[in-house]
Amino acid sequence: MKINHILMTAILSLSLVTGATMAVAPATSATQIIVAQSPTETPPTLALFTATPGAKGSLLITAAPSSRVVLKTKGAKARAVKTNRAGLVRVKSLRPGVKYTLSTKIAGSTKRMTAIPESQVVAAHTFRVLTTKIPGQLQLSWRHANTPAQGAVSFTVTAAPIDSTTDTIAGTTTSTEIVFTDLDLNVRFAFSVTATNTISSATPTMALMTKSLNDLQGTPVAKAPETPVSPVKQPISPTYTPAPAPVSPSGPATRTIHLCPDTFTEVGGLCEKTLPYTYTTENYTFHPETRAESCSGPGCPSSVYMDMGYIASPTWGQVHCPRGGTLYGNTCMAWSTSSQQVTYQIKDATPNGYTDTGSIWSKKDALPAGYTDNGNDWVSTTAKVAEVVPV
């Protein structure tokens, strides 16, 4: 069986199983392509300075062990991270689809590269399957809402036989259409298209044939010859797998690494997370306190304005007030001393366990569960976790 692109004429009757709506309409034309069998790829050797998209909005950076890597992008503050002793660090909470410039020191010189974090890929939709003028040939097309955040997207397309031992056909393309040829005319097929990017695969979009190609194209099925003949060798265009299960898309080569969980930072081989102290505060409270204080004058209870007497100066013939008071003509007058009750608002004593900061009372909260107190912060530690990532 072969996979290529060619002109269509007849319409194939199908029923949609899952995924987006599949329209059925005559095909126009398509540029001929051939989806060849992918050769076995050898996992690449890790470069000294690389960055690979991992989970949504993250990059797995490989650099020299315990080296500093700086990430910059427009409109955001530069961010610096440090690789572990294996030369790895995962940076999370990045913006998918945004280009980041990474820099680090290697052998005394600054090396730079760019990388783009990705988001989860979305599923294909509007899956259409149409017949052509050529018996045993079908054209499949679909739509996909691609965005910069999804990165490079490829599509794995399968044709799995229904109630037949015919092999499942699979092909991969970066286009939104593909052609299957040399299909068994008496077999109905279940078709699927799965969108894949670096970090994820979407839910397959599927469609089922309600009739065989022989019913649709009206071409009689040739009977087997009475005299055996040598079979014609078929080109190895599609990837075959044993029926009846559809072929799962081959994932990228992976490896297991050990990293600190999100929000933790590696410190001395362990994963550490610090939490600043939190405090409970109380405003000052006051109570009234009354005291007896001496007073004089018109506002002082029982204080009277009285004659204090005077003495004429023997030297100058002047009058002065030896017992105090103010001289008015030949008389010294003054207010007598009395007392009055004065009430003040006195700050209460500092509550137990609180400290007086000068403006409020403050108390450090209790140690959270799972943390220790290092004298500056609360600290939580945990071990690294294993994570499978693309090579």
Secondary structure, 3 states (H helix, E strand, C coil): CEEECCCECCCCCEEEEECCCCCCCCCCCCCCCECCCCCCCCCCCCCCCEEEECCCCCEEEECCCCCEEEEECCCCCCEEEECCCCCEEEECCCCCCCCEEEEEEECCEEEEEEECCCCCCCCCEEEEEEEECCCCCEEEEEECCCCHHHCCCEEEEEEEEECCCCCEEEEEECCCEEEEECCCCCCEEEEEEEEECCCCECCCEEEEECCCHHHHHCCCCCCCCCCCCCCCCCCCCCEEECCCCCCCCCCCCEEEEEECCCCCEEECCEEEEEECCCEEEECCCEEEEEEEEEECCCCCCCCCEEECCCEECCCCCCEECCCCCEEECCEEEEECCEEEEEEEEEECCCCCCCEECCCCEEEECCCCCCCEECCCCEEEEECCEEEEEEC
